[in-house]
Amino acid sequence: MSGIDKRIEELEIKLKQAKALKQKQDAQLRAKLSKEQRAKDTRRKILVGAAILAKVERGEWPRDKLLAMMDATLNRNDDRALFDLEPATQGQFLHEQSNTVPTK
C-alpha cells in the first residue's frame, strides 16, 4: 500500500468518525429540544388548569361544568379519582382509546 492510499484510508476513517459524532450531536440536540417542548407543554397545562380551578373557586365558572368536562375527558381511573368521578367502564375506556390519535 502506497503512502497516498494509507493517507486516504486514514482520512476515510476520520470522516466516518466525524459523521458519527455529528449524528450523535444532532440526536442530542433533538432530544434536548423535545424535552424543552414537553416541559413547556406541561407548564401550559398546569397554568390552564390553575386558571380554570381559580374561576371555579371564585364562582365564575360552574363546578358541574368542570366535572362534566373532566368526566368526558378522563379515562384513567386514578385521574378520575382526583375529581371524585366514578371509575371508567371498560366499554367507555375502549371507545375513547379507539378515538385517540397517537402523538409524536
Buried (B, 14 or more C-beta within 10 A) or exposed (E): EEEEEEEEEEEEEEEEEEEEEEEEEEEEEEEEEEEEEEEEEEEEEEEEEEEBEEEBEEEEBEEEEBBEEBBEEBBEEEEBEEEEBEEBEEEBBEEBEEEEEEEE
